[in-house]
Amino acid sequence: MDILGLTPEIQKIITKDGLTIPSLHKLWGSFRSRKRLNVLTDADFYFPEKKLAVFCDSKEHHSSKESTDKDSNIDKSLAEIGIFSIRIFGQDIVADLLPVD
């Protein structure tokens, strides 16, 4: 739990109907398993109390038109099921770390 009283869940699969389950990459890694689950996306962090999905993306892999369009479509689909999403570039996280007491 953080200072705001929120507890993030790490590496969550979010399905198209809003179900969230642990990612467990090896378990759900096959295309057939992911299709059966109707997977929408994998969030790096998910805050169920706020219905907030956080994605930590690399600028190199998420700057192309194709990638930004794909991310935008995922964000719209999440919004349709009531989940807000934010995307943060990894280099921005490293460049702006707050001191931890």
N, C-alpha and C positions, 0 to 999 in steps of 0.2 A: 504494500500500500504506500502511496506517495503522500506528500504533504497536503494534497487536495483530497485525500481519502479515496483515490481511485486505484484499482488494481488491474494492471494490464495483463492480458493473456497473450503469450508469445507464440508466433507462428500458427495462426488460425486459418483454416479453410472457411470461406464464406460461400454458401450455396446460393443459387438463384432465388430460393424461397426464404433466405435469411437465416438458415440454420448455420451455426458455427461449431466446428469440431477441431480438435488438435490436428495440425498438419501431418505429422508423422510421415515425412517424405518417403520413406521406404515402403510404408504400408499403402499409401494412396498415390504412389508415384506412377503407376501404370496408367496409360491413357484410358483404358477400359474402366478402371476403378473410378477415375475422376469423372468420366462421362456418366457413369451410373449414379454418382453422387450429385450430378448436375452442378459441378463446381463453377462458380463465377470467378473467384480469385483467391489468392493466398495473401493475407495481411501479415506484415511483420509484427505488428502489435494490434490488439483489439481491446477496446475498453467497453465492456458490455453495459456498464452503468450509463454511459453516454452514447452508446451505439456509434462509436468512433473507430474507424479503421485507419491505421497509420502505416504508410509505406515508406521505407528507407531505400531510395533508388540511387543507382549510380548515374551520374550525368552522361557518361559515355553510352550507356545502353538505353537511356530514356529520353534522348534529345531529338531523335529522328522524327520525321513527320509520321511515319508508320507507328512508332512507339507512343508518341503523344496522342495520336488518334485512338489507339487501343486503350491507353490509360484513361482518356476522356470517356470512352464508352463504358469502361468498368465503373468509373465514378458515377456516371448517370444511372447505371443499373443498380449500384449500391443505394443511391438516393431514392430510387423507386421503391426500395424495400425498407426505407427509413434509416439507412446507415450513412453517416457523414464520413467523408474520407479526406485525408490530407497526405500530401507527398512531400518528402524532404530528401534533398540530395545528400548523400553520405558526406561529401566534402564540406557541406554547410554545417553538418553536425560536428565534424572534427574542428572546423574553423571557429565555432561559436560555443564551445563547451562552457557551461557554468560551473564554478567551483562547487564541489560537494563537501558538505561539512561532515 
